[in-house]
Amino acid sequence: MSDSSIVRTGLQRLVLGDAGDHLRNARSGLILHPASVALDLSLAVDALRESGFRLEALFGPQHGARGEKQDNMIESDSYTDARSGLPVHSLYGEVRKPTAVMLDGLEVLLFDLQDVGVRVYTFVWTMALAMEACAEAEVRFVVLDRPNPVGGSVLEGPVLRPGYESFVGLHPIPLRHGLTAGELALWLNDVRGIGCELEVIPMEGWRRDMLWEDTGLPYVLPSPNLPTPVSCDVYPGMVLIEGTNLSEGRGTTRPFELVGAPYLDPERLAQAVAPEHLLGARLRPCWFEPTFQKHEGLLCGGVQLHVTDRAAFRPVTTAVALLKAAKEQTPDAFSWRPPPYEYEERLMPIDILWGHDGLRKGLDAGVSMEELLGDAEVECAEFLAATRPHRLY
């Protein structure tokens, strides 16, 4: 494939010198992780320094700047990067918003994280908090835009409601929001009033209907439990499993594609999901044994979600149907995961994942799928209309 047929990310455009020359000599910090790579797979810190950019500090999100933290909710410490010699400030731990000391002496803070288009993925909230810090410190914030792996054409799930804010949702966006990080930054800055000096280096060649394979870009897992593009496809819905005592497949080689528990019957679970709630996918009854996290070392009955048509697949609907089936099959064994979760000590994890308490209360009351999904479709349509001015592609 020729270079002209490949999507050029914001980082690649800086490296090639066709954007951002005015940033080259600025004293800069960089928020990065292992998926922050140029087309040749060189890490952003190396690619930018070799291209003449003046980096003075690095910042690491959840899982660390070099992705060293396997499980979720494992905090990172600040340290000195062995390869570059630059200080690495942790933005996942007690400090999640850059401090004035971290930003001291910087003129620009570059953001180059690969998001996955889901509200509960913490990287966009690291971005939002960094934007706030830059507004306060009068540091320019620059997003090096990257593709949304689940595309930008489909929105799903409810919009986060007031009172349910957390580090897996700080602003009112749908569960599957359909934006790139750059587009979301523009909306946050304008509509949500962050008001930093913001610049987005847009991609070239990306379309909203693209699958990851269409981009021509190498896939580097953005976090340890999203190892493939298919992991990203199922994640917008299957992440809800984290709010229960079901295993979401962490500790296996197919996280978020597998769901189960020691008390479930795989065949019954697969048969309980109606075809209209499984468009573009199939369920395979199976058994698995997680090596860490929930049900570690225990044999779990469950299903593997096989996506057969990614354009038709609606992961949120399928995940809600699976939750409903699992709860109805074993009402006494199924339970909601209690707090704390992602620094939230009071609210139920499922509520902050969903965006309000309607899913939990609806499932407990045995309501229909239509009632469980509620007004999500209308909310998504309203959000789509509200964000059109901030869409770059």
Secondary structure, DSSP 8 states (H G I E B T S, - for coil): --GGGS-B-HHHHHHHTSS-GGGTTS-EEEE--TT-B-TT--BHHHHHHHTT--EEEEEE-TT-TT----STT-----EE-TTT--EEEE-SSS--S--HHHHTT-SEEEE-----SBTT-THHHHHHHHHHHHHHHT-EEEEE----TT-SS--EEEE--TT--BTTBSS--EEE----HHHHHHHHHHTS-----EEEE--BS--TT--HHHHT-----SSTT--SHHHHHHHHHHGGGGGBSSB-STTSSSTTTEEEETT--HHHHHHHS-GGGSTTEEEEEEEE--SSSTTTTS-EEEEEEEES-TTT--HHHHHHHHHHHHHHH-TTT--B--S-BTTBSSS-HHHHHHTSSHHHHHHHHT--HHHHHTTHHHHHHHHHHHHGGG---
